[in-house]
């Protein structure tokens, strides 16, 4: 009899290790945060029914997402997967898109860079108040020396370098493309090239490649498996949807993963996800912030008296990229929402589509 009981215990133990587990406790209130194992894809799940969400309206959301080119859509509640859906084909158009398929983050990857800059500062490799030229060398722009010296790493994080956004290619990082428009800190514009150069700042400061720094200080710590891929002037992060969910979960828990604090500099973390300047209140350190006004949208120099996602939670902040790559964090509801896919609209960052998703989600979650 004792042997039989021991056998049953072992069977149940291995079953729990090999399959994802559904949480049994009602999840409409916050539970202790859950973190998936780093070494496997096992991930605890919960259900819409247990969460008391409006299941009748889910099909409308799914149809909307599928009809707008979505490849992956995930919702985490307290770290557990509540929704995980995939549609369409992989990037090579050779197989159905699924859990193991990789997709590009586009500008949503800017938030990874913001986090990595913070880690670089925490480890003493740089300070965001450093002149950018201290890490890229004098003459990294075509500005006069006294104007170039005004640009700090912080200005790259906040889109306030003052570099001219009227050039032909906003992605070009060559000095001849980086021309004077205004003093650093006096203008806000969604200019990709100064952001891209942050990767070189980190690599030069740390003495290792950007992929190696990302892997050593972030991916290995939380079980991510993506990589940066050069594309013209840009360096684009690619990963599975669950990797994006892991990063979102790390951010939801303010830089902590299980008992391991990945980012200890909480002052930097809080500055990263709050208004970073007065010109565009809806922008932190490369993170988009809801509930803040005015907002300057990508591609425009004008401030609008609105918020990023009027139908979304006020405390939502987001990683947002071209063609609708979203990592949304909602601290008040303990949620992480991931969307990857094709372009639903022709814009640098499809903010209207993003708000439409939240218009539908608000009728489901409440």
Secondary structure, 3 states (H helix, E strand, C coil): CHHHHHHHHHHHHHHHHHCCCECCCCCCCCCCCCCCCCCCCCCCECCHHHHCCCHHHHHHHHHHHHHCCEEEEEEEECCEEEEEEECCECCCCCCECCCCCEEECHHHHHHHHHHHHHHHHHCCCCCCCCECHHHHCCCCCCCCHHHHCCCEHHHHHHCCCCECCCCCCCCCCCHHHCCECCCCCCCCCCCHHHHHHHHHHHHHHHCCCHHHHHHHHHHHHHCCCCEEEEECCEEEEEEEHHHHHHHHHHHHCCCEECCEECCCCHHHHHHHCCCCCCCCCCECCCCEECCCCCEECCCCCCEECCCCCCCCCCCCEEEEECCCEEEEEEHHHCEEEEEEECCCCCCCCCHHHHHHHHHHHHHHHC
